[in-house]
Amino acid sequence: MTPLPHIVASGIISAISLAYFKSAGYAVISFLAGVLIDGDHLIDYYLNHGFTFNLKKIYRCCLAIDLKRIYLVLHSYELIFFLWAAIYIFSLSLFWQAIALGLTQHMILDQISNPIKTFAYFFAYRAANNFKAAGILTIRKGNKFAIIKR
């Protein structure tokens, strides 16, 4: 999924949370978590292609999924599960709940819209597949995403 739909979705979820919790801080934190989780794509780019400041090049590469290995350390159902469990067990504040909400809605949208295998957003699944893109991605007819052979 491209950044714009994530920004829109995070904005909608944040607006709803603002109305429910009556906290602008909660809404902003939820929004930022829902958008900034994609920062882990930078790590994947750097590990696959080396460091650059050329954000346009990084964006095109990630959009085309021109990666041999996909780590996505923040895109992890295990992380989401442990965060929600910690919130429940330790009665963590709304700050942590806002982060969890932002991350969760982002992951749900990615699961629905990205060309990945069913369990690909489990970090353990990616690790079991040696983080190889071919073991994580699916190709759908008519989908604009494709694995680019290098």
C-alpha positions as CSV (number, residue, x, y, z in Angstrom):
1,M,0.0,0.0,0.0
2,T,1.3,3.4,-0.9
3,P,1.7,6.1,1.8
4,L,-1.3,8.2,0.9
5,P,-3.9,5.5,1.8
6,H,-2.1,5.0,5.1
7,I,-2.1,8.7,5.8
8,V,-5.9,8.8,5.0
9,A,-6.7,5.7,7.1
10,S,-4.6,6.9,10.0
11,G,-6.3,10.3,9.8
12,I,-9.7,8.7,9.9
13,I,-8.8,6.4,12.8
14,S,-7.2,9.3,14.7
15,A,-10.3,11.5,14.2
16,I,-12.5,8.7,15.6
17,S,-10.1,8.3,18.5
18,L,-10.2,12.0,19.1
19,A,-14.0,12.0,19.3
20,Y,-14.0,8.9,21.6
21,F,-11.1,9.7,23.9
22,K,-11.3,13.5,23.7
23,S,-7.5,13.7,23.5
24,A,-5.7,15.4,20.7
25,G,-2.4,13.9,22.0
26,Y,-3.9,10.4,21.6
27,A,-5.1,11.2,18.1
28,V,-1.7,12.6,17.1
29,I,0.2,9.6,18.5
30,S,-2.1,7.1,16.9
31,F,-1.7,8.9,13.5
32,L,2.1,9.1,13.8
33,A,2.3,5.4,14.7
34,G,0.1,4.4,11.8
35,V,2.3,6.3,9.3
36,L,5.8,6.1,10.8
37,I,5.7,2.3,11.1
38,D,6.7,2.4,7.4
39,G,10.1,3.7,8.4
40,D,11.3,0.1,8.6
41,H,11.2,0.1,4.8
42,L,14.3,2.3,4.9
43,I,16.1,-0.5,6.8
44,D,15.1,-3.0,4.2
45,Y,16.3,-0.8,1.4
46,Y,19.6,-0.1,3.0
47,L,20.2,-3.8,3.8
48,N,19.4,-4.7,0.1
49,H,20.9,-1.8,-1.8
50,G,23.1,0.2,0.5
51,F,22.8,3.7,2.0
52,T,21.4,6.6,0.0
53,F,19.7,9.9,0.8
54,N,17.7,9.6,-2.5
55,L,14.2,9.2,-1.1
56,K,12.7,9.0,-4.6
57,K,14.9,6.0,-5.4
58,I,14.0,4.3,-2.1
59,Y,10.3,4.9,-2.6
60,R,10.4,3.5,-6.2
61,C,12.4,0.4,-5.0
62,C,10.0,-0.3,-2.2
63,L,6.9,0.2,-4.3
64,A,8.2,-2.2,-7.0
65,I,9.4,-4.5,-4.2
66,D,12.9,-4.6,-5.7
67,L,14.2,-6.4,-2.6
68,K,15.8,-9.8,-2.3
69,R,15.2,-9.9,1.4
70,I,12.3,-8.4,3.4
71,Y,12.8,-7.9,7.1
72,L,10.2,-5.2,8.1
73,V,11.1,-5.4,11.8
74,L,8.1,-3.2,12.8
75,H,5.6,-4.9,10.6
76,S,5.2,-7.9,13.0
77,Y,2.1,-9.4,14.5
78,E,4.3,-10.6,17.3
79,L,5.2,-7.0,18.1
80,I,1.5,-6.0,18.0
81,F,0.5,-8.9,20.2
82,F,3.1,-8.2,22.8
83,L,2.3,-4.5,22.8
84,W,-1.4,-5.2,23.4
85,A,-0.6,-7.8,26.0
86,A,1.7,-5.4,27.9
87,I,-1.0,-2.7,27.7
88,Y,-3.5,-5.2,29.3
89,I,-1.2,-6.8,31.9
90,F,0.5,-3.6,33.0
91,S,-2.4,-1.2,32.5
92,L,-0.2,1.0,30.3
93,S,-1.4,4.5,29.6
94,L,-3.3,5.9,26.7
95,F,0.1,6.8,25.1
96,W,0.8,3.1,24.5
97,Q,-2.7,2.3,23.5
98,A,-2.5,5.1,20.8
99,I,0.7,3.6,19.5
100,A,-0.9,0.1,19.5
101,L,-4.0,1.4,17.7
102,G,-2.0,3.1,15.0
103,L,0.3,0.0,14.4
104,T,-2.7,-2.3,14.4
105,Q,-4.8,-0.4,11.8
106,H,-1.7,-0.1,9.6
107,M,-1.0,-3.9,9.8
108,I,-4.6,-4.7,9.0
109,L,-4.6,-2.5,5.9
110,D,-1.2,-4.0,4.8
111,Q,-2.5,-7.5,5.3
112,I,-5.5,-6.8,3.1
113,S,-3.8,-4.8,0.3
114,N,-0.2,-6.1,-0.1
115,P,0.8,-9.0,-2.3
116,I,2.0,-11.2,0.5
117,K,1.5,-14.8,1.7
118,T,-1.0,-15.2,4.5
119,F,1.5,-15.4,7.4
120,A,4.1,-13.0,6.0
121,Y,3.5,-10.4,8.6
122,F,4.6,-12.8,11.3
123,F,8.3,-12.1,11.9
124,A,8.9,-15.7,12.7
125,Y,7.5,-16.7,9.3
126,R,9.8,-14.3,7.5
127,A,12.7,-15.6,9.6
128,A,11.8,-19.2,8.7
129,N,11.9,-18.2,5.1
130,N,15.3,-16.5,5.6
131,F,13.6,-13.2,4.9
132,K,13.7,-14.0,1.1
133,A,11.2,-12.0,-0.8
134,A,10.3,-14.9,-3.0
135,G,9.2,-16.9,0.1
136,I,7.0,-14.0,1.4
137,L,5.4,-12.4,-1.6
138,T,2.6,-13.5,-3.9
139,I,2.0,-12.2,-7.4
140,R,-1.6,-11.5,-8.3
141,K,-2.8,-11.0,-11.8
142,G,-3.6,-7.4,-12.4
143,N,-1.6,-6.3,-9.4
144,K,0.8,-3.4,-10.0
145,F,3.4,-4.9,-7.7
146,A,5.9,-7.4,-9.0
147,I,9.1,-9.0,-7.9
148,I,11.9,-7.5,-10.0
149,K,14.6,-10.0,-10.9
150,R,18.1,-8.6,-10.5
